Amino acid sequence: MATDAQTLVDAARSAAQNARAAADAAQGYADQVADAAGAAAHAASGGAIDPFIFRLAIFVLAIFVGYYVVWSVTPALHTPLMSVTNAISSVIVVGALLSVGVDAAGTTDSGPAWAHIFGFIALILASVNIFGGFLVTERMLAMYKKKG
């Protein structure tokens, strides 16, 4: 019985290490793409655009696009949209929990303190988004119930 538990613990550690390696590789690829896009904008403008400003501009544009997309959704599509955003937020919660709880995983490198702080902030904001989405969805569904 104890060997089965130890085998499961070893398998979980191995899976966690594989997941960490995959996450590190994905982060590396994302950094390479972001650096390439910033360098392309820098080269295309003759060095007039700083890569940080380029990324900041993309972020600001994404905020505006997201705002207009969400507010132009018809009420009939609101509930499915909330389901999708709740699913996305649940993925964010998993990533935030990994960031916050890396010390509990038994790794030797716990990462910088700011990663824990941002992970905690992401956890709080994603949780508020999920629970708020459920409340709004419940209210929307209550509008369709027959009064009687």
VOPA-324232 format. One record per residue (C-alpha): residue number from 1; residue in one letter; chain; x, y, z. Coordinates in Angstrom, 1 decimal. Layout:
REM residues N
  pos  code  unit       u       v       w
  NUM     a     A       X       Y       Z
...
This chain:
REM residues 148
  pos  code  unit       u       v       w
    1     m     A     0.0     0.0     0.0
    2     a     A     2.8     2.4     0.9
    3     t     A     4.7     1.6    -2.3
    4     d     A     1.6     2.3    -4.4
    5     a     A     1.3     5.7    -2.7
    6     q     A     5.0     6.4    -3.3
    7     t     A     4.6     5.3    -6.9
    8     l     A     1.7     7.8    -7.3
    9     v     A     3.7    10.6    -5.7
   10     d     A     6.6     9.9    -8.0
   11     a     A     4.3     9.9   -11.0
   12     a     A     2.8    13.2    -9.9
   13     r     A     6.2    14.7    -9.5
   14     s     A     7.2    13.5   -12.9
   15     a     A     4.1    14.9   -14.4
   16     a     A     4.6    18.2   -12.6
   17     q     A     8.2    18.4   -13.9
   18     n     A     7.0    17.7   -17.5
   19     a     A     4.3    20.3   -17.2
   20     r     A     6.8    22.8   -15.9
   21     a     A     9.1    22.0   -18.8
   22     a     A     6.3    22.4   -21.3
   23     a     A     5.2    25.7   -19.7
   24     d     A     8.8    27.0   -19.8
   25     a     A     9.0    26.1   -23.5
   26     a     A     5.7    27.8   -24.3
   27     q     A     6.9    30.9   -22.4
   28     g     A    10.1    30.9   -24.4
   29     y     A     8.2    30.6   -27.7
   30     a     A     5.9    33.4   -26.7
   31     d     A     8.8    35.6   -25.8
   32     q     A    10.5    34.8   -29.1
   33     v     A     7.3    35.8   -31.0
   34     a     A     6.9    39.0   -29.0
   35     d     A    10.6    39.9   -29.5
   36     a     A    10.4    39.2   -33.2
   37     a     A     7.2    41.3   -33.6
   38     g     A     8.9    44.1   -31.6
   39     a     A    12.1    43.9   -33.6
   40     a     A    10.1    43.8   -36.9
   41     a     A     8.2    47.0   -35.9
   42     h     A    11.5    48.5   -34.8
   43     a     A    13.2    47.7   -38.1
   44     a     A    10.2    48.7   -40.2
   45     s     A    10.0    52.1   -38.6
   46     g     A    13.8    52.7   -38.9
   47     g     A    14.3    52.4   -35.2
   48     a     A    11.7    55.0   -34.3
   49     i     A     9.5    52.7   -32.3
   50     d     A    10.7    51.1   -29.1
   51     p     A     9.6    47.5   -28.8
   52     f     A     8.1    48.2   -25.3
   53     i     A     5.9    51.0   -26.8
   54     f     A     4.9    48.6   -29.6
   55     r     A     3.7    45.9   -27.1
   56     l     A     2.0    48.6   -25.0
   57     a     A     0.1    49.8   -28.1
   58     i     A    -1.0    46.3   -28.9
   59     f     A    -2.2    45.9   -25.3
   60     v     A    -4.2    49.2   -25.4
   61     l     A    -5.7    48.2   -28.7
   62     a     A    -6.7    44.8   -27.3
   63     i     A    -8.5    46.6   -24.4
   64     f     A   -10.5    48.7   -26.9
   65     v     A   -11.4    45.8   -29.1
   66     g     A   -12.4    43.7   -26.2
   67     y     A   -14.6    46.5   -24.8
   68     y     A   -16.5    47.0   -28.1
   69     v     A   -16.8    43.3   -28.7
   70     v     A   -18.3    42.6   -25.3
   71     w     A   -20.7    45.5   -25.3
   72     s     A   -22.0    44.7   -28.8
   73     v     A   -23.1    41.2   -27.8
   74     t     A   -26.9    40.7   -28.0
   75     p     A   -28.6    39.6   -24.8
   76     a     A   -29.4    36.2   -26.3
   77     l     A   -25.7    35.5   -26.7
   78     h     A   -24.8    36.7   -23.3
   79     t     A   -25.1    33.4   -21.4
   80     p     A   -22.9    31.4   -23.8
   81     l     A   -20.3    34.2   -23.8
   82     m     A   -20.2    34.2   -20.0
   83     s     A   -19.7    30.4   -20.1
   84     v     A   -16.6    30.9   -22.4
   85     t     A   -15.2    33.7   -20.3
   86     n     A   -15.7    31.5   -17.1
   87     a     A   -13.8    28.7   -18.8
   88     i     A   -10.9    31.1   -19.8
   89     s     A   -10.9    32.5   -16.2
   90     s     A   -10.7    29.0   -14.8
   91     v     A    -7.5    28.4   -16.9
   92     i     A    -6.1    31.7   -15.4
   93     v     A    -7.0    30.5   -11.9
   94     v     A    -5.0    27.3   -12.5
   95     g     A    -2.0    29.2   -13.8
   96     a     A    -2.3    31.7   -10.8
   97     l     A    -2.4    28.8    -8.4
   98     l     A     0.7    27.3    -9.9
   99     s     A     2.4    30.7    -9.6
  100     v     A     1.4    31.3    -6.0
  101     g     A     1.9    27.7    -4.8
  102     v     A     5.3    26.9    -6.4
  103     d     A     6.9    26.7    -2.9
  104     a     A     4.4    23.9    -2.0
  105     a     A     5.4    21.9    -5.0
  106     g     A     8.8    21.1    -3.5
  107     t     A    10.9    22.7    -6.2
  108     t     A    14.3    24.2    -5.4
  109     d     A    13.6    27.4    -7.3
  110     s     A    10.5    29.2    -5.9
  111     g     A    10.9    32.1    -8.3
  112     p     A    10.9    35.8    -7.6
  113     a     A     8.5    37.4    -5.1
  114     w     A     6.8    39.5    -7.7
  115     a     A     5.7    36.4    -9.5
  116     h     A     3.9    35.3    -6.3
  117     i     A     2.3    38.7    -5.9
  118     f     A     1.1    38.9    -9.5
  119     g     A    -0.1    35.3    -9.3
  120     f     A    -2.1    36.2    -6.2
  121     i     A    -3.6    39.3    -7.9
  122     a     A    -4.5    37.2   -11.0
  123     l     A    -6.1    34.6    -8.7
  124     i     A    -8.3    37.2    -7.0
  125     l     A    -9.3    39.0   -10.3
  126     a     A   -10.1    35.7   -12.1
  127     s     A   -12.1    34.4    -9.1
  128     v     A   -14.1    37.7    -9.1
  129     n     A   -14.7    37.3   -12.8
  130     i     A   -15.9    33.7   -12.5
  131     f     A   -18.3    34.3    -9.6
  132     g     A   -19.5    37.6   -11.1
  133     g     A   -20.1    35.7   -14.4
  134     f     A   -22.2    33.1   -12.6
  135     l     A   -24.3    35.8   -10.8
  136     v     A   -24.9    37.7   -14.1
  137     t     A   -25.8    34.4   -15.9
  138     e     A   -28.2    33.5   -13.1
  139     r     A   -29.8    36.9   -13.4
  140     m     A   -30.1    36.6   -17.2
  141     l     A   -31.7    33.2   -16.8
  142     a     A   -34.2    34.5   -14.2
  143     m     A   -35.4    37.0   -16.9
  144     y     A   -36.6    34.0   -19.0
  145     k     A   -38.5    32.2   -16.2
  146     k     A   -42.3    32.5   -16.3
  147     k     A   -43.9    34.6   -13.7
  148     g     A   -46.8    32.8   -12.3
